[in-house]
Amino acid sequence: MSGQVKITIKDREWIAAVAAAPWELNQGLGGSPGLAVGTGMFFDLGSSRAIEVTTAPMLFPLDIVFLSEDFTITEFYRDVSPGYLVSSTSPARFFIEVNAGELAGIEVGDEASVSWLPLQELPPAAPDWSSTIALLGGSLAAGIFLIGLSRHLTNSVIGSSGSVPQSAARHFDAKCEIVTPRSYDLMSWVGAPVPDYSFSIEPEAKERRIDEVLKKLKDGVDGIQSSSHFRNFLLTMSKFHDYSIGNLILIASQNPNASRVAGFNTWKDLGRWVKKGEKGIAILAPCLPPKSSLKAEHVDEPKGKKDDEEEEKQEFLRPIYFKVVYVFDLSQTEGKPLPEFEVPVLTGEANEELFGDITHLVRSEGVHVGFDSKPYQDPAIKGFFSGKEIWVRPEESRAQQLKTLIHEVAHYYSEGVFHIPRRDAETIAESVAFTVGAHFGFDTGTRSFPYVALWAQDKKVLERNLASIRQVTTRIIEGLESLPKKPAGVC
């Protein structure tokens, strides 16, 4: 243990164990049966940064307060039950955890005074103080507190080990399962929930463990390094661009030919039913507790303002449990025809409607698109993007022009809109061109992706590239689909 401090805020005092070393920051109060009144834990991250803290596997509710470098309170969360992920909305260096209710009367902007104490100097013992200090000073408990060191992971959902505490279990249905520590590195892949319409929970979910699905996700992440698997993943993304990266990988690995997926009950509502013997595609959905599980703060403010603030806080107080849900592809069902679900067959022929739409889309953003002849340009250069200009060589075939156009438009969104580093932009642009083309039935001719092997050296780089491909692809597809229909060939 890094020491003990006395914390004073207004007329309130706490004696707190200090967590500052990496192993101390990775371990916390989880598993502790409780805290003596007026005690807590003080976390020092060494510098200001965005912070994420889980309250699993806590056994009792906490008040959590974040502090700046000068010990000014930047924000707080009261009565946080076990099983939540708390994210700071602004950089902070310190945070304090005490018993729920002990921060009553403390507000943002208040200043804390922190005095270091010799490790052996303890306050007068409360009936259970010695056991509490022993617990804090020994191993700092067996539970886990994960500190998010980057805002990149703010949209991630991180789990923790242990069984679901009784106080948390009542907020979740029986199908929700907590994630074990060995799978923490996978959870950012499924940070985004699948669309609400896409699944329903089937009885078989009770028979499946979340670890089995996470194992599929791990295998899928490892396998995506293969060029052929990466192409299948991009084809899946072209059909389901609004799914999280993790669920895209799960769908692609279990059914690479999937064209449209929905849950058992959703298909039934649409006049179709799942064929007998068909096996569902297992994906992950976050468990979202009812809004009532978060207790409102008792402050004298208008109800409307209080509701708005509570709703805003919920964005940074998120559950860390998941459940396995099952979806079925259209090909696994029978019944009423659904022609609108048909996915275009990939062809190598130029799609004139797509040609006109993507030209119109990027021009509407103030980008000049030119097809004039440039005989002085190296013949190997099919086109380029520079600032607010895209050029496509007109002497090429129409299909090659379309492929080049989509590629350069992807460069515009990657670099000009999302400011993705140049070192990744080429790989992302080529992948986006393939994915957008496939969504509209056009094969760009990309048959292998050997550069994926370069990403395999670092899973975070792979994750960043896949997330960027999804981000740019979604922006382009949604932009194209929102355009009013025009006659084919119009530029």
C-alpha positions in Angstrom: 0.0 0.0 0.0 1.4 3.4 -0.9 0.3 5.0 2.4 -2.6 6.7 4.1 -4.0 10.2 3.9 -6.5 12.3 5.8 -8.9 13.9 3.4 -10.9 17.0 4.5 -13.7 18.5 2.4 -15.6 21.3 4.1 -16.2 20.1 7.6 -16.0 16.4 6.7 -12.9 14.1 7.2 -11.9 10.6 6.0 -8.9 8.4 6.5 -8.1 6.7 3.3 -5.7 4.1 2.0 -3.7 5.3 -1.0 -3.5 3.5 -4.3 -0.8 4.8 -6.6 1.3 1.9 -7.9 0.1 0.1 -11.0 -0.9 -3.0 -9.1 -2.7 -0.9 -6.6 -4.6 1.0 -9.3 -5.6 -2.4 -10.8 -6.9 -3.6 -7.5 -9.3 -1.9 -5.3 -12.2 -2.3 -2.9 -13.8 -5.1 -4.9 -14.6 -8.0 -2.6 -14.4 -5.9 0.6 -17.4 -6.5 2.9 -17.6 -2.8 3.7 -15.9 0.3 4.9 -15.9 1.8 8.4 -17.6 5.2 8.6 -15.2 7.9 7.7 -12.8 5.7 5.7 -12.2 5.1 2.0 -9.6 4.8 -0.7 -7.7 7.6 -2.4 -6.4 6.9 -6.0 -3.5 8.9 -7.5 -2.9 8.4 -11.2 0.2 10.6 -11.3 -1.2 13.0 -14.0 -4.5 14.3 -15.3 -6.2 11.9 -17.7 -9.6 10.5 -18.6 -10.6 7.9 -16.0 -12.8 4.8 -16.1 -13.7 2.9 -13.0 -15.7 -0.3 -12.6 -17.7 -1.1 -9.5 -17.6 -4.8 -10.1 -17.2 -7.0 -8.0 -18.1 -4.5 -5.3 -20.4 -5.7 -2.5 -21.7 -2.3 -1.4 -22.6 1.0 -3.0 -20.1 3.9 -3.2 -19.9 7.6 -3.5 -17.1 8.5 -6.0 -15.6 11.9 -6.5 -13.0 13.0 -9.1 -10.4 15.7 -8.3 -8.1 17.9 -10.4 -4.3 18.3 -9.8 -5.1 21.0 -7.2 -7.6 18.8 -5.4 -10.7 20.7 -6.7 -13.7 18.5 -7.2 -14.5 18.2 -10.9 -17.5 15.8 -10.7 -19.0 13.2 -8.5 -21.3 10.2 -8.6 -23.5 9.3 -5.6 -24.7 5.9 -4.5 -23.2 3.9 -7.3 -24.3 0.3 -7.0 -22.1 -2.7 -7.9 -21.8 -3.5 -11.6 -21.3 -0.1 -13.3 -18.6 1.6 -15.3 -18.1 5.2 -14.2 -16.3 7.5 -16.7 -14.9 10.9 -15.9 -16.3 13.6 -18.3 -13.1 15.6 -18.1 -9.4 14.9 -17.2 -8.7 14.3 -13.5 -5.7 13.1 -11.5 -7.3 11.8 -8.3 -10.5 10.1 -7.3 -11.9 9.1 -3.9 -14.3 6.3 -3.0 -16.2 6.3 0.3 -19.4 4.8 1.6 -22.6 5.8 -0.3 -24.1 8.8 1.4 -21.0 10.2 2.9 -20.6 12.8 0.1 -23.9 14.5 1.0 -23.5 18.2 0.8 -20.3 18.1 -1.2 -20.5 19.8 -4.6 -18.5 20.4 -7.8 -16.0 23.2 -7.2 -15.4 22.3 -3.5 -11.7 22.0 -2.6 -10.2 19.0 -0.7 -7.3 19.1 1.7 -5.1 16.0 1.6 -2.6 15.3 4.4 -0.3 12.3 4.3 -0.1 10.1 7.4 2.6 7.7 8.5 1.4 4.2 7.5 1.4 3.1 11.2 -0.6 6.1 12.4 -4.2 5.1 12.5 -7.2 6.9 13.9 -9.1 5.7 17.0 -10.4 2.3 16.1 -14.0 1.8 15.3 -15.5 -1.7 16.0 -14.5 -3.0 12.6 -11.7 -0.6 11.8 -8.8 -3.0 12.2 -10.3 -5.6 9.8 -11.0 -2.8 7.3 -7.4 -1.4 7.5 -6.0 -4.9 7.2 -8.1 -5.5 4.1 -7.0 -2.2 2.5 -3.4 -2.5 3.6 -2.9 -6.1 2.7 -3.9 -6.9 -0.8 -6.3 -4.0 -1.4 -8.9 -6.6 -1.9 -9.4 -9.3 -4.5 -11.6 -7.3 -6.8 -10.7 -5.2 -9.8 -10.8 -1.5 -10.6 -9.8 -0.8 -14.2 -8.5 2.7 -14.9 -9.1 3.9 -18.4 -5.9 5.7 -19.5 -7.3 7.0 -22.8 -10.5 8.5 -24.1 -10.2 6.1 -27.0 -11.6 3.5 -24.6 -14.4 5.7 -23.2 -16.8 3.9 -25.6 -15.6 0.5 -24.5 -17.5 -1.6 -22.0 -15.1 -3.3 -19.5 -16.1 -6.3 -17.3 -14.7 -7.7 -14.1 -14.4 -11.1 -12.4 -16.5 -12.7 -9.7 -20.1 -13.6 -9.3 -22.8 -11.0 -9.6 -23.5 -9.4 -6.1 -27.0 -9.7 -4.9 -27.4 -5.9 -4.8 -26.5 -5.8 -8.5 -28.3 -8.9 -9.6 -31.7 -7.5 -9.1 -31.0 -4.9 -11.8 -30.3 -7.4 -14.4 -32.1 -10.3 -15.9 -31.0 -13.9 -15.4 -29.3 -14.1 -18.8 -26.8 -11.4 -18.0 -23.3 -12.6 -17.2 -20.2 -10.8 -15.9 -17.0 -10.9 -17.9 -14.0 -12.6 -16.4 -10.6 -10.8 -16.3 -9.0 -13.0 -19.0 -11.5 -11.5 -21.5 -11.1 -7.8 -20.6 -9.1 -7.1 -23.7 -12.0 -8.3 -25.9 -14.7 -6.1 -24.4 -13.8 -2.9 -26.4 -14.6 -4.8 -29.5 -18.3 -5.0 -28.5 -18.6 -1.5 -27.0 -21.5 -0.6 -29.3 -24.9 -2.3 -28.8 -26.5 -4.1 -31.7 -29.6 -2.3 -33.1 -32.7 -3.0 -31.0 -34.6 -4.5 -33.9 -32.0 -7.1 -34.7 -32.3 -9.7 -32.0 -34.5 -11.4 -29.5 -33.3 -13.6 -26.6 -33.9 -17.3 -27.2 -34.4 -20.0 -24.6 -31.1 -21.6 -25.7 -29.2 -18.6 -24.3 -29.7 -20.1 -20.9 -27.6 -23.1 -22.0 -24.7 -21.1 -23.4 -21.9 -19.4 -21.4 -20.7 -16.0 -22.4 -17.1 -17.4 -22.3 -17.9 -19.6 -25.3 -19.0 -16.6 -27.3 -15.9 -14.6 -26.1 -13.7 -17.5 -27.2 -15.4 -17.2 -30.7 -14.6 -13.5 -30.7 -11.0 -14.1 -29.8 -10.6 -16.6 -32.5 -12.3 -14.3 -34.9 -9.9 -11.4 -34.0 -6.9 -13.7 -34.4 -8.2 -15.1 -37.7 -8.9 -11.8 -39.2 -5.2 -11.4 -39.9 -5.7 -13.8 -42.8 -6.4 -12.0 -46.1 -9.4 -14.2 -46.9 -10.9 -13.8 -43.5 -10.4 -10.1 -43.7 -12.3 -10.0 -47.0 -15.1 -12.0 -45.4 -15.2 -9.5 -42.5 -15.4 -6.5 -44.9 -18.2 -8.2 -46.8 -20.1 -8.7 -43.5 -19.5 -5.0 -42.6 -20.9 -4.0 -46.0 -24.2 -5.6 -45.0 -24.2 -4.8 -41.2 -22.3 -1.5 -40.9 -24.3 -0.4 -37.9 -23.1 -3.3 -35.7 -20.2 -3.2 -33.3 -16.8 -4.5 -34.6 -17.0 -7.4 -32.2 -20.5 -8.5 -33.3 -19.4 -8.1 -37.0 -16.5 -10.5 -36.3 -18.8 -12.9 -34.6 -21.3 -12.9 -37.5 -18.6 -13.2 -40.1 -16.9 -16.1 -38.3 -20.1 -18.1 -37.7 -21.9 -17.4 -41.0 -19.7 -15.5 -43.6 -22.6 -15.6 -46.1 -25.1 -13.9 -43.9 -27.1 -11.3 -45.7 -29.7 -10.2 -43.2 -30.0 -11.2 -39.5 -32.8 -10.9 -36.9 -33.9 -12.7 -33.8 -36.4 -15.5 -33.7 -39.3 -13.3 -32.6 -38.5 -10.6 -35.0 -38.6 -13.0 -38.0 -41.9 -14.3 -36.6 -43.3 -10.7 -36.5 -42.2 -10.3 -40.2 -44.2 -13.4 -41.3 -41.2 -15.8 -41.4 -40.0 -18.5 -39.1 -36.7 -20.2 -38.4 -36.3 -23.6 -40.1 -36.2 -26.6 -37.8 -32.7 -27.5 -36.8 -31.1 -24.2 -37.7 -28.4 -23.0 -35.3 -28.4 -19.4 -34.2 -25.6 -16.9 -34.6 -24.4 -16.0 -31.1 -23.6 -12.3 -30.6 -23.3 -10.1 -27.4 -25.6 -7.5 -26.2 -25.0 -5.2 -23.1 -27.3 -5.5 -20.2 -28.9 -2.1 -19.6 -30.5 -1.7 -16.2 -33.7 0.2 -15.7 -33.4 3.9 -15.3 -34.9 3.7 -11.8 -31.8 1.8 -10.6 -29.8 5.0 -10.5 -30.9 7.1 -7.5 -31.5 10.8 -8.1 -29.5 13.2 -6.1 -31.3 15.1 -3.4 -30.8 18.7 -4.3 -33.2 21.7 -4.4 -33.4 22.1 -8.2 -36.3 22.1 -10.6 -37.4 18.6 -11.6 -36.7 19.2 -15.3 -33.1 20.3 -14.6 -32.5 17.4 -12.3 -33.9 14.9 -14.8 -31.6 16.3 -17.5 -28.5 16.1 -15.3 -29.4 12.5 -14.3 -29.8 11.5 -17.9 -26.5 13.1 -18.8 -24.8 11.2 -16.0 -26.2 7.9 -17.2 -24.1 8.4 -20.3 -21.0 8.0 -18.1 -22.4 5.4 -15.7 -22.7 2.3 -17.7 -23.3 -1.4 -17.0 -20.5 -3.9 -17.5 -22.6 -7.1 -17.9 -23.4 -8.8 -21.2 -25.8 -11.5 -22.4 -25.6 -13.8 -25.3 -28.4 -13.4 -27.8 -29.0 -15.3 -31.0 -29.8 -14.1 -34.5 -30.7 -16.0 -37.6 -29.9 -15.2 -41.2 -32.6 -14.8 -43.8 -31.4 -18.0 -45.5 -32.2 -19.9 -42.2 -35.9 -18.8 -42.4 -38.9 -19.5 -44.6 -42.2 -17.8 -45.1 -43.4 -14.5 -46.4 -41.0 -13.1 -49.1 -39.0 -10.1 -48.1 -37.6 -8.7 -51.4 -36.4 -5.6 -49.7 -33.9 -7.7 -47.7 -32.1 -8.8 -50.8 -28.4 -7.9 -51.1 -27.1 -7.0 -54.6 -24.8 -9.6 -56.1 -21.2 -8.4 -56.4 -20.3 -7.6 -60.0 -17.2 -6.0 -61.6 -19.4 -3.7 -63.7 -19.7 0.0 -62.9 -22.8 0.9 -61.1 -23.8 4.2 -62.8 -26.2 5.2 -60.1 -23.5 4.7 -57.4 -21.1 6.6 -59.6 -23.4 9.6 -59.8 -24.5 9.4 -56.1 -21.0 9.3 -54.6 -19.9 12.1 -56.9 -22.8 14.2 -55.8 -22.2 13.3 -52.1 -18.7 14.5 -52.0 -19.3 17.6 -54.1 -22.0 18.5 -51.6 -19.3 18.7 -49.0 -17.4 21.3 -51.0 -14.9 18.9 -52.6 -14.1 19.4 -56.3 -14.2 16.2 -58.3 -12.5 16.3 -61.7 -12.2 13.8 -64.6 -10.1 16.0 -66.9 -7.2 14.5 -68.8 -3.8 14.9 -67.3 -1.3 13.4 -69.8 1.7 14.6 -67.7 0.6 12.5 -64.7 2.4 9.2 -64.2 0.1 6.6 -66.0 0.3 4.3 -62.9 -1.6 7.0 -60.9 -5.3 6.3 -61.4 -6.4 9.3 -59.2 -5.6 11.3 -56.1 -7.0 13.2 -53.2 -5.5 16.5 -52.1 -7.1 18.9 -49.7 -10.5 19.7 -51.2 -9.8 18.1 -54.6 -10.3 14.6 -56.0 -9.1 13.7 -59.5 -9.9 10.5 -61.4 -8.1 9.5 -64.6 -10.8 9.5 -67.4 -8.9 7.2 -69.7 -9.5 4.2 -67.5 -12.5 1.9 -67.8 -15.7 3.1 -66.1 -15.4 0.3 -63.5 -11.8 1.4 -62.7 -12.9 5.0 -62.5 -15.6 4.1 -60.0 -13.2 2.0 -57.9 -10.7 4.9 -57.8 -13.4 7.4 -57.1 -14.7 5.5 -54.0 -11.1 5.0 -52.9 -10.3 8.7 -53.1 -13.6 9.7 -51.4 -12.6 7.3 -48.6 -9.3 9.3 -48.4 -11.3 12.5 -48.1 -13.4 11.2 -45.2 -10.5 9.4 -43.5 -8.1 12.3 -43.6 -10.2 15.4 -44.2 -13.2 14.6 -42.0 -12.1 12.1 -39.3 -8.4 13.2 -39.3 -7.1 9.6 -39.3 -3.3 9.5 -39.4 -1.8 9.3 -42.8 0.1 6.1 -41.9 -3.2 4.3 -41.7 -5.2 6.2 -44.3 -4.2 4.1 -47.4 -5.1 0.8 -45.8 -8.4 2.2 -44.5 -9.2 3.9 -47.9 -8.7 0.6 -49.8 -10.8 -1.3 -47.3 -13.6 1.3 -47.3 -13.6 1.3 -51.1 -14.2 -2.5 -51.1 -16.8 -2.3 -48.3 -18.8 0.5 -49.8 -18.7 -1.0 -53.2 -19.8 -4.4 -51.9 -22.8 -2.7 -50.1 -24.1 -1.5 -53.4 -23.2 -4.7 -55.3 -20.0 -3.4 -56.9 -16.8 -5.5 -56.7 -13.7 -3.2 -56.6 -11.5 -6.0 -57.7 -9.7 -6.3 -54.4 -9.1 -9.9 -53.8 -6.4 -10.0 -51.1 -5.4 -7.8 -48.2 -1.8 -8.7 -47.4 -1.3 -5.5 -45.4 -3.5 -6.9 -42.7 -0.5 -9.0 -41.5 1.2 -5.7 -40.6 -1.6 -4.9 -38.1 -1.2 -8.3 -36.4 1.8 -7.0 -34.5 -0.5 -5.0 -32.3 -4.1 -5.9 -31.6 -4.9 -2.3 -30.6 -3.6 -1.1 -34.0 -5.8 -3.7 -35.7 -8.8 -2.6 -33.5 -8.1 1.1 -34.4 -8.0 0.3 -38.1 -11.2 -1.8 -38.1 -13.0 0.9 -36.1 -11.9 3.5 -38.5 -13.0 1.4 -41.5 -16.4 1.0 -39.9 -16.6 4.7 -39.1 -15.8 5.9 -42.6 -17.9 3.2 -44.3 -20.9 4.0 -42.2 -20.6 7.8 -42.9 -20.4 7.2 -46.7 -23.2 4.5 -46.8 -25.6 6.6 -44.7 -24.8 9.7 -46.7 -25.5 7.9 -50.0 -28.7 6.3 -48.8 -30.0 9.7 -47.6 -29.6 11.2 -51.1 -32.7 11.8 -53.1 -33.0 9.3 -56.0 -31.6 10.7 -59.3 -31.5 9.3 -62.9 -28.5 6.9 -63.4 -25.5 8.5 -64.9 -26.1 12.0 -63.5 -22.9 13.5 -62.0 
